[in-house]
Amino acid sequence: MFKNELARNRYKEKLKRSLIYQLEKQNTNIEPFLDNIDRYINLWETAISLENDINMNGVRLENGRKNESVALLVSVNKQMGLMLDKLAITPEIVGEANEPIPEL
């Protein structure tokens, strides 16, 4: 998905800034909401690692067993969606505030 670690880190920071920006637009950029963004980012990193494992090892491992990363990825993605729901970040909200996110 990413060319290198630098590209991944840049995207991660942009994602985090975007989420914080969405909270600012809703005037909810306070604790514990900001803490939930950090937790979301951690889940995002976990999802990337699981995707990398699936890309490297496939859906089935060499021994014929299912790659557990597939089921874990589904669970992580579901949790990420729930977190966005709890933060009231929806496609409609993002679409309304579709302004460029400032670079660092």
Biopython code that builds the backbone (N, CA, C, O; Angstrom):
import numpy as np
from Bio.PDB.StructureBuilder import StructureBuilder

atoms = [
    (1, "MET", "N", (0.812, -1.188, 0.000)),
    (1, "MET", "CA", (0.000, 0.000, 0.000)),
    (1, "MET", "C", (0.863, 1.261, 0.000)),
    (1, "MET", "O", (0.558, 2.219, -0.711)),
    (2, "PHE", "N", (1.922, 1.269, 0.782)),
    (2, "PHE", "CA", (2.803, 2.437, 0.836)),
    (2, "PHE", "C", (4.159, 2.073, 0.251)),
    (2, "PHE", "O", (4.637, 0.950, 0.413)),
    (3, "LYS", "N", (4.775, 3.038, -0.431)),
    (3, "LYS", "CA", (6.084, 2.804, -1.037)),
    (3, "LYS", "C", (7.150, 2.518, 0.007)),
    (3, "LYS", "O", (8.011, 1.657, -0.175)),
    (4, "ASN", "N", (7.072, 3.270, 1.120)),
    (4, "ASN", "CA", (8.086, 3.127, 2.164)),
    (4, "ASN", "C", (7.523, 3.621, 3.500)),
    (4, "ASN", "O", (6.386, 4.084, 3.585)),
    (5, "GLU", "N", (8.335, 3.510, 4.516)),
    (5, "GLU", "CA", (7.913, 3.898, 5.863)),
    (5, "GLU", "C", (7.616, 5.396, 5.958)),
    (5, "GLU", "O", (6.710, 5.805, 6.684)),
    (6, "LEU", "N", (8.373, 6.205, 5.231)),
    (6, "LEU", "CA", (8.140, 7.647, 5.247)),
    (6, "LEU", "C", (6.753, 7.974, 4.696)),
    (6, "LEU", "O", (6.033, 8.792, 5.268)),
    (7, "ALA", "N", (6.383, 7.338, 3.594)),
    (7, "ALA", "CA", (5.054, 7.572, 3.009)),
    (7, "ALA", "C", (3.962, 7.136, 3.974)),
    (7, "ALA", "O", (2.937, 7.806, 4.102)),
    (8, "ARG", "N", (4.176, 6.024, 4.646)),
    (8, "ARG", "CA", (3.195, 5.527, 5.621)),
    (8, "ARG", "C", (3.046, 6.516, 6.778)),
    (8, "ARG", "O", (1.928, 6.823, 7.192)),
    (9, "ASN", "N", (4.156, 7.007, 7.293)),
    (9, "ASN", "CA", (4.105, 7.953, 8.402)),
    (9, "ASN", "C", (3.453, 9.271, 8.004)),
    (9, "ASN", "O", (2.715, 9.866, 8.790)),
    (10, "ARG", "N", (3.722, 9.723, 6.799)),
    (10, "ARG", "CA", (3.099, 10.964, 6.321)),
    (10, "ARG", "C", (1.590, 10.793, 6.217)),
    (10, "ARG", "O", (0.819, 11.666, 6.616)),
    (11, "TYR", "N", (1.185, 9.647, 5.671)),
    (11, "TYR", "CA", (-0.251, 9.397, 5.543)),
    (11, "TYR", "C", (-0.898, 9.293, 6.924)),
    (11, "TYR", "O", (-1.994, 9.810, 7.137)),
    (12, "LYS", "N", (-0.228, 8.632, 7.854)),
    (12, "LYS", "CA", (-0.749, 8.485, 9.218)),
    (12, "LYS", "C", (-0.957, 9.853, 9.856)),
    (12, "LYS", "O", (-1.988, 10.093, 10.484)),
    (13, "GLU", "N", (0.005, 10.744, 9.701)),
    (13, "GLU", "CA", (-0.122, 12.086, 10.269)),
    (13, "GLU", "C", (-1.247, 12.865, 9.596)),
    (13, "GLU", "O", (-1.983, 13.600, 10.254)),
    (14, "LYS", "N", (-1.374, 12.700, 8.284)),
    (14, "LYS", "CA", (-2.457, 13.383, 7.567)),
    (14, "LYS", "C", (-3.812, 12.856, 8.031)),
    (14, "LYS", "O", (-4.750, 13.630, 8.216)),
    (15, "LEU", "N", (-3.915, 11.550, 8.219)),
    (15, "LEU", "CA", (-5.149, 10.941, 8.711)),
    (15, "LEU", "C", (-5.494, 11.474, 10.097)),
    (15, "LEU", "O", (-6.642, 11.827, 10.368)),
    (16, "LYS", "N", (-4.510, 11.530, 10.957)),
    (16, "LYS", "CA", (-4.735, 12.028, 12.322)),
    (16, "LYS", "C", (-5.173, 13.493, 12.299)),
    (16, "LYS", "O", (-6.115, 13.870, 12.996)),
    (17, "ARG", "N", (-4.497, 14.313, 11.505)),
    (17, "ARG", "CA", (-4.873, 15.728, 11.397)),
    (17, "ARG", "C", (-6.296, 15.866, 10.865)),
    (17, "ARG", "O", (-7.055, 16.721, 11.322)),
    (18, "SER", "N", (-6.652, 15.026, 9.905)),
    (18, "SER", "CA", (-7.989, 15.071, 9.329)),
    (18, "SER", "C", (-9.053, 14.729, 10.372)),
    (18, "SER", "O", (-10.096, 15.379, 10.437)),
    (19, "LEU", "N", (-8.788, 13.715, 11.181)),
    (19, "LEU", "CA", (-9.742, 13.338, 12.225)),
    (19, "LEU", "C", (-9.875, 14.453, 13.267)),
    (19, "LEU", "O", (-10.983, 14.772, 13.698)),
    (20, "ILE", "N", (-8.761, 15.036, 13.663)),
    (20, "ILE", "CA", (-8.802, 16.140, 14.625)),
    (20, "ILE", "C", (-9.565, 17.317, 14.029)),
    (20, "ILE", "O", (-10.347, 17.972, 14.718)),
    (21, "TYR", "N", (-9.336, 17.579, 12.758)),
    (21, "TYR", "CA", (-10.034, 18.657, 12.067)),
    (21, "TYR", "C", (-11.548, 18.430, 12.093)),
    (21, "TYR", "O", (-12.323, 19.365, 12.296)),
    (22, "GLN", "N", (-11.954, 17.178, 11.883)),
    (22, "GLN", "CA", (-13.384, 16.871, 11.921)),
    (22, "GLN", "C", (-13.963, 17.149, 13.309)),
    (22, "GLN", "O", (-15.073, 17.669, 13.429)),
    (23, "LEU", "N", (-13.212, 16.803, 14.354)),
    (23, "LEU", "CA", (-13.671, 17.098, 15.716)),
    (23, "LEU", "C", (-13.746, 18.603, 15.952)),
    (23, "LEU", "O", (-14.678, 19.092, 16.590)),
    (24, "GLU", "N", (-12.759, 19.333, 15.432)),
    (24, "GLU", "CA", (-12.766, 20.795, 15.589)),
    (24, "GLU", "C", (-14.002, 21.406, 14.943)),
    (24, "GLU", "O", (-14.609, 22.322, 15.496)),
    (25, "LYS", "N", (-14.371, 20.899, 13.773)),
    (25, "LYS", "CA", (-15.552, 21.416, 13.067)),
    (25, "LYS", "C", (-16.822, 21.173, 13.867)),
    (25, "LYS", "O", (-17.796, 21.914, 13.734)),
    (26, "GLN", "N", (-16.815, 20.131, 14.702)),
    (26, "GLN", "CA", (-17.982, 19.801, 15.527)),
    (26, "GLN", "C", (-17.857, 20.370, 16.948)),
    (26, "GLN", "O", (-18.737, 20.166, 17.785)),
    (27, "ASN", "N", (-16.766, 21.076, 17.206)),
    (27, "ASN", "CA", (-16.468, 21.593, 18.551)),
    (27, "ASN", "C", (-16.420, 20.478, 19.592)),
    (27, "ASN", "O", (-16.888, 20.646, 20.718)),
    (28, "THR", "N", (-15.858, 19.354, 19.210)),
    (28, "THR", "CA", (-15.708, 18.223, 20.138)),
    (28, "THR", "C", (-14.250, 17.801, 20.259)),
    (28, "THR", "O", (-13.969, 16.660, 20.623)),
    (29, "ASN", "N", (-13.335, 18.689, 19.964)),
    (29, "ASN", "CA", (-11.911, 18.353, 20.023)),
    (29, "ASN", "C", (-11.392, 18.493, 21.457)),
    (29, "ASN", "O", (-10.510, 19.301, 21.744)),
    (30, "ILE", "N", (-11.962, 17.686, 22.334)),
    (30, "ILE", "CA", (-11.588, 17.648, 23.742)),
    (30, "ILE", "C", (-11.347, 16.197, 24.135)),
    (30, "ILE", "O", (-11.716, 15.269, 23.414)),
    (31, "GLU", "N", (-10.717, 16.022, 25.297)),
    (31, "GLU", "CA", (-10.598, 14.675, 25.842)),
    (31, "GLU", "C", (-11.988, 14.230, 26.247)),
    (31, "GLU", "O", (-12.741, 15.082, 26.719)),
    (32, "PRO", "N", (-12.391, 13.022, 26.113)),
    (32, "PRO", "CA", (-11.655, 11.844, 25.691)),
    (32, "PRO", "C", (-11.682, 11.610, 24.189)),
    (32, "PRO", "O", (-11.147, 10.610, 23.710)),
    (33, "PHE", "N", (-12.306, 12.531, 23.428)),
    (33, "PHE", "CA", (-12.400, 12.330, 21.986)),
    (33, "PHE", "C", (-11.028, 12.315, 21.316)),
    (33, "PHE", "O", (-10.784, 11.514, 20.413)),
    (34, "LEU", "N", (-10.140, 13.193, 21.754)),
    (34, "LEU", "CA", (-8.789, 13.215, 21.182)),
    (34, "LEU", "C", (-8.043, 11.914, 21.480)),
    (34, "LEU", "O", (-7.280, 11.426, 20.646)),
    (35, "ASP", "N", (-8.264, 11.362, 22.659)),
    (35, "ASP", "CA", (-7.665, 10.073, 23.003)),
    (35, "ASP", "C", (-8.176, 8.977, 22.079)),
    (35, "ASP", "O", (-7.428, 8.080, 21.692)),
    (36, "ASN", "N", (-9.458, 9.054, 21.729)),
    (36, "ASN", "CA", (-10.024, 8.054, 20.814)),
    (36, "ASN", "C", (-9.406, 8.137, 19.428)),
    (36, "ASN", "O", (-9.332, 7.132, 18.722)),
    (37, "ILE", "N", (-8.965, 9.315, 19.036)),
    (37, "ILE", "CA", (-8.283, 9.436, 17.743)),
    (37, "ILE", "C", (-6.961, 8.681, 17.787)),
    (37, "ILE", "O", (-6.607, 7.992, 16.830)),
    (38, "ASP", "N", (-6.226, 8.807, 18.898)),
    (38, "ASP", "CA", (-4.981, 8.049, 19.033)),
    (38, "ASP", "C", (-5.258, 6.545, 18.980)),
    (38, "ASP", "O", (-4.505, 5.789, 18.367)),
    (39, "ARG", "N", (-6.327, 6.127, 19.618)),
    (39, "ARG", "CA", (-6.691, 4.704, 19.583)),
    (39, "ARG", "C", (-7.082, 4.280, 18.167)),
    (39, "ARG", "O", (-6.758, 3.174, 17.736)),
    (40, "TYR", "N", (-7.772, 5.151, 17.453)),
    (40, "TYR", "CA", (-8.140, 4.860, 16.065)),
    (40, "TYR", "C", (-6.881, 4.691, 15.217)),
    (40, "TYR", "O", (-6.791, 3.767, 14.408)),
    (41, "ILE", "N", (-5.926, 5.573, 15.403)),
    (41, "ILE", "CA", (-4.673, 5.500, 14.647)),
    (41, "ILE", "C", (-3.945, 4.190, 14.959)),
    (41, "ILE", "O", (-3.374, 3.570, 14.062)),
    (42, "ASN", "N", (-3.962, 3.770, 16.217)),
    (42, "ASN", "CA", (-3.343, 2.486, 16.572)),
    (42, "ASN", "C", (-4.040, 1.335, 15.864)),
    (42, "ASN", "O", (-3.379, 0.413, 15.385)),
    (43, "LEU", "N", (-5.366, 1.374, 15.791)),
    (43, "LEU", "CA", (-6.101, 0.342, 15.059)),
    (43, "LEU", "C", (-5.768, 0.400, 13.568)),
    (43, "LEU", "O", (-5.648, -0.635, 12.912)),
    (44, "TRP", "N", (-5.622, 1.610, 13.042)),
    (44, "TRP", "CA", (-5.264, 1.764, 11.632)),
    (44, "TRP", "C", (-3.911, 1.096, 11.350)),
    (44, "TRP", "O", (-3.747, 0.399, 10.349)),
    (45, "GLU", "N", (-2.950, 1.320, 12.249)),
    (45, "GLU", "CA", (-1.637, 0.692, 12.086)),
    (45, "GLU", "C", (-1.747, -0.836, 12.161)),
    (45, "GLU", "O", (-1.068, -1.550, 11.423)),
    (46, "THR", "N", (-2.602, -1.324, 13.051)),
    (46, "THR", "CA", (-2.824, -2.762, 13.151)),
    (46, "THR", "C", (-3.427, -3.297, 11.848)),
    (46, "THR", "O", (-3.021, -4.350, 11.358)),
    (47, "ALA", "N", (-4.383, -2.576, 11.300)),
    (47, "ALA", "CA", (-5.003, -2.990, 10.037)),
    (47, "ALA", "C", (-3.976, -3.044, 8.914)),
    (47, "ALA", "O", (-3.999, -3.972, 8.105)),
    (48, "ILE", "N", (-3.086, -2.076, 8.850)),
    (48, "ILE", "CA", (-2.042, -2.074, 7.822)),
    (48, "ILE", "C", (-1.137, -3.295, 7.986)),
    (48, "ILE", "O", (-0.785, -3.944, 7.001)),
    (49, "SER", "N", (-0.763, -3.608, 9.224)),
    (49, "SER", "CA", (0.081, -4.784, 9.479)),
    (49, "SER", "C", (-0.630, -6.069, 9.067)),
    (49, "SER", "O", (-0.017, -6.958, 8.476)),
    (50, "LEU", "N", (-1.913, -6.167, 9.374)),
    (50, "LEU", "CA", (-2.681, -7.354, 8.985)),
    (50, "LEU", "C", (-2.784, -7.460, 7.461)),
    (50, "LEU", "O", (-2.651, -8.548, 6.902)),
    (51, "GLU", "N", (-3.017, -6.342, 6.801)),
    (51, "GLU", "CA", (-3.063, -6.350, 5.334)),
    (51, "GLU", "C", (-1.729, -6.793, 4.747)),
    (51, "GLU", "O", (-1.695, -7.562, 3.786)),
    (52, "ASN", "N", (-0.635, -6.310, 5.321)),
    (52, "ASN", "CA", (0.690, -6.712, 4.844)),
    (52, "ASN", "C", (0.887, -8.210, 5.014)),
    (52, "ASN", "O", (1.427, -8.870, 4.126)),
    (53, "ASP", "N", (0.449, -8.757, 6.158)),
    (53, "ASP", "CA", (0.568, -10.193, 6.390)),
    (53, "ASP", "C", (-0.243, -10.983, 5.364)),
    (53, "ASP", "O", (0.231, -11.990, 4.839)),
    (54, "ILE", "N", (-1.446, -10.534, 5.081)),
    (54, "ILE", "CA", (-2.285, -11.217, 4.094)),
    (54, "ILE", "C", (-1.652, -11.138, 2.712)),
    (54, "ILE", "O", (-1.645, -12.124, 1.976)),
    (55, "ASN", "N", (-1.118, -9.969, 2.355)),
    (55, "ASN", "CA", (-0.460, -9.824, 1.052)),
    (55, "ASN", "C", (0.768, -10.722, 0.940)),
    (55, "ASN", "O", (1.047, -11.278, -0.122)),
    (56, "MET", "N", (1.499, -10.856, 2.048)),
    (56, "MET", "CA", (2.721, -11.658, 2.040)),
    (56, "MET", "C", (2.431, -13.160, 2.078)),
    (56, "MET", "O", (3.055, -13.935, 1.353)),
    (57, "ASN", "N", (1.475, -13.569, 2.929)),
    (57, "ASN", "CA", (1.237, -14.994, 3.168)),
    (57, "ASN", "C", (-0.020, -15.543, 2.514)),
    (57, "ASN", "O", (-0.209, -16.759, 2.465)),
    (58, "GLY", "N", (-0.871, -14.678, 2.016)),
    (58, "GLY", "CA", (-2.102, -15.120, 1.379)),
    (58, "GLY", "C", (-3.206, -15.377, 2.390)),
    (58, "GLY", "O", (-3.007, -15.275, 3.600)),
    (59, "VAL", "N", (-4.366, -15.711, 1.863)),
    (59, "VAL", "CA", (-5.526, -15.996, 2.699)),
    (59, "VAL", "C", (-5.346, -17.343, 3.396)),
    (59, "VAL", "O", (-5.807, -17.553, 4.518)),
    (60, "ARG", "N", (-4.672, -18.232, 2.707)),
    (60, "ARG", "CA", (-4.346, -19.539, 3.292)),
    (60, "ARG", "C", (-2.836, -19.645, 3.413)),
    (60, "ARG", "O", (-2.092, -19.237, 2.521)),
    (61, "LEU", "N", (-2.398, -20.200, 4.536)),
    (61, "LEU", "CA", (-0.971, -20.384, 4.772)),
    (61, "LEU", "C", (-0.482, -21.611, 4.020)),
    (61, "LEU", "O", (-1.289, -22.383, 3.502)),
    (62, "GLU", "N", (0.832, -21.800, 3.957)),
    (62, "GLU", "CA", (1.410, -22.931, 3.227)),
    (62, "GLU", "C", (0.909, -24.272, 3.749)),
    (62, "GLU", "O", (0.794, -25.232, 2.988)),
    (63, "ASN", "N", (0.612, -24.342, 5.048)),
    (63, "ASN", "CA", (0.144, -25.604, 5.620)),
    (63, "ASN", "C", (-1.345, -25.839, 5.363)),
    (63, "ASN", "O", (-1.908, -26.822, 5.846)),
    (64, "GLY", "N", (-1.987, -24.947, 4.607)),
    (64, "GLY", "CA", (-3.393, -25.111, 4.265)),
    (64, "GLY", "C", (-4.354, -24.483, 5.256)),
    (64, "GLY", "O", (-5.554, -24.410, 4.991)),
    (65, "ARG", "N", (-3.854, -24.034, 6.375)),
    (65, "ARG", "CA", (-4.715, -23.407, 7.372)),
    (65, "ARG", "C", (-5.052, -21.981, 6.957)),
    (65, "ARG", "O", (-4.299, -21.333, 6.229)),
    (66, "LYS", "N", (-6.194, -21.509, 7.433)),
    (66, "LYS", "CA", (-6.600, -20.132, 7.162)),
    (66, "LYS", "C", (-5.648, -19.167, 7.856)),
    (66, "LYS", "O", (-5.202, -19.407, 8.978)),
    (67, "ASN", "N", (-5.355, -18.094, 7.182)),
    (67, "ASN", "CA", (-4.553, -17.034, 7.777)),
    (67, "ASN", "C", (-5.450, -16.267, 8.738)),
    (67, "ASN", "O", (-6.426, -15.649, 8.313)),
    (68, "GLU", "N", (-5.137, -16.300, 10.008)),
    (68, "GLU", "CA", (-5.958, -15.639, 11.022)),
    (68, "GLU", "C", (-6.016, -14.125, 10.843)),
    (68, "GLU", "O", (-6.899, -13.463, 11.389)),
    (69, "SER", "N", (-5.086, -13.589, 10.089)),
    (69, "SER", "CA", (-5.075, -12.143, 9.854)),
    (69, "SER", "C", (-6.326, -11.689, 9.109)),
    (69, "SER", "O", (-6.751, -10.543, 9.254)),
    (70, "VAL", "N", (-6.920, -12.582, 8.310)),
    (70, "VAL", "CA", (-8.120, -12.206, 7.555)),
    (70, "VAL", "C", (-9.265, -11.888, 8.519)),
    (70, "VAL", "O", (-9.890, -10.832, 8.415)),
    (71, "ALA", "N", (-9.536, -12.793, 9.448)),
    (71, "ALA", "CA", (-10.615, -12.575, 10.420)),
    (71, "ALA", "C", (-10.290, -11.397, 11.335)),
    (71, "ALA", "O", (-11.174, -10.612, 11.679)),
    (72, "LEU", "N", (-9.040, -11.276, 11.721)),
    (72, "LEU", "CA", (-8.649, -10.163, 12.586)),
    (72, "LEU", "C", (-8.836, -8.825, 11.875)),
    (72, "LEU", "O", (-9.256, -7.845, 12.489)),
    (73, "LEU", "N", (-8.523, -8.788, 10.583)),
    (73, "LEU", "CA", (-8.675, -7.549, 9.819)),
    (73, "LEU", "C", (-10.138, -7.126, 9.774)),
    (73, "LEU", "O", (-10.452, -5.943, 9.906)),
    (74, "VAL", "N", (-11.032, -8.092, 9.587)),
    (74, "VAL", "CA", (-12.464, -7.780, 9.583)),
    (74, "VAL", "C", (-12.867, -7.170, 10.929)),
    (74, "VAL", "O", (-13.592, -6.176, 10.972)),
    (75, "SER", "N", (-12.397, -7.762, 12.016)),
    (75, "SER", "CA", (-12.729, -7.258, 13.355)),
    (75, "SER", "C", (-12.162, -5.856, 13.590)),
    (75, "SER", "O", (-12.840, -4.988, 14.140)),
    (76, "VAL", "N", (-10.932, -5.648, 13.174)),
    (76, "VAL", "CA", (-10.293, -4.336, 13.360)),
    (76, "VAL", "C", (-11.031, -3.280, 12.545)),
    (76, "VAL", "O", (-11.289, -2.185, 13.044)),
    (77, "ASN", "N", (-11.375, -3.597, 11.294)),
    (77, "ASN", "CA", (-12.100, -2.639, 10.459)),
    (77, "ASN", "C", (-13.465, -2.304, 11.059)),
    (77, "ASN", "O", (-13.901, -1.153, 11.026)),
    (78, "LYS", "N", (-14.127, -3.309, 11.600)),
    (78, "LYS", "CA", (-15.416, -3.072, 12.237)),
    (78, "LYS", "C", (-15.257, -2.141, 13.437)),
    (78, "LYS", "O", (-16.045, -1.212, 13.614)),
    (79, "GLN", "N", (-14.246, -2.387, 14.251)),
    (79, "GLN", "CA", (-14.001, -1.546, 15.422)),
    (79, "GLN", "C", (-13.670, -0.116, 15.010)),
    (79, "GLN", "O", (-14.091, 0.838, 15.664)),
    (80, "MET", "N", (-12.920, 0.029, 13.930)),
    (80, "MET", "CA", (-12.585, 1.368, 13.447)),
    (80, "MET", "C", (-13.862, 2.111, 13.033)),
    (80, "MET", "O", (-14.016, 3.298, 13.319)),
    (81, "GLY", "N", (-14.764, 1.408, 12.367)),
    (81, "GLY", "CA", (-16.036, 2.020, 11.983)),
    (81, "GLY", "C", (-16.855, 2.440, 13.189)),
    (81, "GLY", "O", (-17.458, 3.513, 13.204)),
    (82, "LEU", "N", (-16.869, 1.583, 14.200)),
    (82, "LEU", "CA", (-17.594, 1.918, 15.433)),
    (82, "LEU", "C", (-16.994, 3.141, 16.113)),
    (82, "LEU", "O", (-17.722, 3.979, 16.645)),
    (83, "MET", "N", (-15.675, 3.245, 16.096)),
    (83, "MET", "CA", (-15.028, 4.402, 16.706)),
    (83, "MET", "C", (-15.405, 5.690, 15.975)),
    (83, "MET", "O", (-15.668, 6.713, 16.608)),
    (84, "LEU", "N", (-15.431, 5.637, 14.654)),
    (84, "LEU", "CA", (-15.827, 6.825, 13.897)),
    (84, "LEU", "C", (-17.272, 7.194, 14.217)),
    (84, "LEU", "O", (-17.607, 8.373, 14.330)),
    (85, "ASP", "N", (-18.127, 6.182, 14.363)),
    (85, "ASP", "CA", (-19.519, 6.433, 14.756)),
    (85, "ASP", "C", (-19.588, 7.152, 16.096)),
    (85, "ASP", "O", (-20.309, 8.139, 16.241)),
    (86, "LYS", "N", (-18.840, 6.657, 17.070)),
    (86, "LYS", "CA", (-18.846, 7.248, 18.405)),
    (86, "LYS", "C", (-18.299, 8.682, 18.391)),
    (86, "LYS", "O", (-18.692, 9.512, 19.211)),
    (87, "LEU", "N", (-17.402, 8.955, 17.464)),
    (87, "LEU", "CA", (-16.862, 10.307, 17.332)),
    (87, "LEU", "C", (-17.764, 11.195, 16.470)),
    (87, "LEU", "O", (-17.478, 12.375, 16.267)),
    (88, "ALA", "N", (-18.862, 10.609, 15.963)),
    (88, "ALA", "CA", (-19.810, 11.308, 15.086)),
    (88, "ALA", "C", (-19.142, 11.790, 13.806)),
    (88, "ALA", "O", (-19.496, 12.836, 13.264)),
    (89, "ILE", "N", (-18.175, 11.017, 13.332)),
    (89, "ILE", "CA", (-17.526, 11.328, 12.056)),
    (89, "ILE", "C", (-18.148, 10.404, 11.017)),
    (89, "ILE", "O", (-17.882, 9.202, 10.984)),
    (90, "THR", "N", (-18.981, 10.996, 10.176)),
    (90, "THR", "CA", (-19.704, 10.243, 9.156)),
    (90, "THR", "C", (-19.323, 10.776, 7.781)),
    (90, "THR", "O", (-18.742, 11.857, 7.679)),
    (91, "PRO", "N", (-19.639, 10.035, 6.724)),
    (91, "PRO", "CA", (-19.340, 10.551, 5.382)),
    (91, "PRO", "C", (-19.996, 11.910, 5.125)),
    (91, "PRO", "O", (-19.429, 12.753, 4.429)),
    (92, "GLU", "N", (-21.180, 12.121, 5.683)),
    (92, "GLU", "CA", (-21.861, 13.398, 5.488)),
    (92, "GLU", "C", (-21.087, 14.542, 6.142)),
    (92, "GLU", "O", (-20.934, 15.616, 5.561)),
    (93, "ILE", "N", (-20.606, 14.294, 7.353)),
    (93, "ILE", "CA", (-19.834, 15.316, 8.081)),
    (93, "ILE", "C", (-18.549, 15.630, 7.330)),
    (93, "ILE", "O", (-18.190, 16.796, 7.163)),
    (94, "VAL", "N", (-17.854, 14.588, 6.877)),
    (94, "VAL", "CA", (-16.596, 14.785, 6.160)),
    (94, "VAL", "C", (-16.857, 15.517, 4.859)),
    (94, "VAL", "O", (-16.089, 16.407, 4.492)),
    (95, "GLY", "N", (-17.928, 15.163, 4.150)),
    (95, "GLY", "CA", (-18.265, 15.819, 2.893)),
    (95, "GLY", "C", (-18.566, 17.299, 3.055)),
    (95, "GLY", "O", (-18.190, 18.112, 2.211)),
    (96, "GLU", "N", (-19.254, 17.648, 4.153)),
    (96, "GLU", "CA", (-19.573, 19.048, 4.421)),
    (96, "GLU", "C", (-18.320, 19.863, 4.700)),
    (96, "GLU", "O", (-18.236, 21.037, 4.339)),
    (97, "ALA", "N", (-17.355, 19.232, 5.341)),
    (97, "ALA", "CA", (-16.131, 19.943, 5.722)),
    (97, "ALA", "C", (-14.978, 19.539, 4.807)),
    (97, "ALA", "O", (-13.842, 19.391, 5.257)),
    (98, "ASN", "N", (-15.271, 19.365, 3.545)),
    (98, "ASN", "CA", (-14.269, 18.861, 2.605)),
    (98, "ASN", "C", (-13.320, 19.985, 2.189)),
    (98, "ASN", "O", (-13.293, 20.416, 1.036)),
    (99, "GLU", "N", (-12.560, 20.432, 3.154)),
    (99, "GLU", "CA", (-11.548, 21.453, 2.915)),
    (99, "GLU", "C", (-10.185, 20.804, 3.032)),
    (99, "GLU", "O", (-10.048, 19.802, 3.735)),
    (100, "PRO", "N", (-9.177, 21.334, 2.371)),
    (100, "PRO", "CA", (-7.846, 20.723, 2.480)),
    (100, "PRO", "C", (-7.333, 20.753, 3.908)),
    (100, "PRO", "O", (-7.528, 21.725, 4.637)),
    (101, "ILE", "N", (-6.677, 19.677, 4.290)),
    (101, "ILE", "CA", (-6.065, 19.579, 5.619)),
    (101, "ILE", "C", (-4.688, 20.217, 5.532)),
    (101, "ILE", "O", (-3.902, 19.861, 4.654)),
    (102, "PRO", "N", (-4.381, 21.152, 6.425)),
    (102, "PRO", "CA", (-3.070, 21.819, 6.355)),
    (102, "PRO", "C", (-1.925, 20.825, 6.521)),
    (102, "PRO", "O", (-2.000, 19.898, 7.328)),
    (103, "GLU", "N", (-0.889, 21.030, 5.762)),
    (103, "GLU", "CA", (0.323, 20.214, 5.897)),
    (103, "GLU", "C", (1.081, 20.662, 7.125)),
    (103, "GLU", "O", (0.866, 21.757, 7.646)),
    (104, "LEU", "N", (1.979, 19.792, 7.583)),
    (104, "LEU", "CA", (2.789, 20.132, 8.761)),
    (104, "LEU", "C", (3.714, 21.278, 8.467)),
    (104, "LEU", "O", (4.471, 21.701, 9.341)),
]
sb = StructureBuilder()
sb.init_structure("model")
sb.init_model(0)
sb.init_chain("A")
sb.init_seg("    ")
for serial, (resi, resn, name, xyz) in enumerate(atoms, 1):
    if name == "N":
        sb.init_residue(resn, " ", resi, " ")
    sb.init_atom(name, np.array(xyz, "f"), 0.0, 1.0, " ", f" {name:<3s}", serial, name[0])
structure = sb.get_structure()
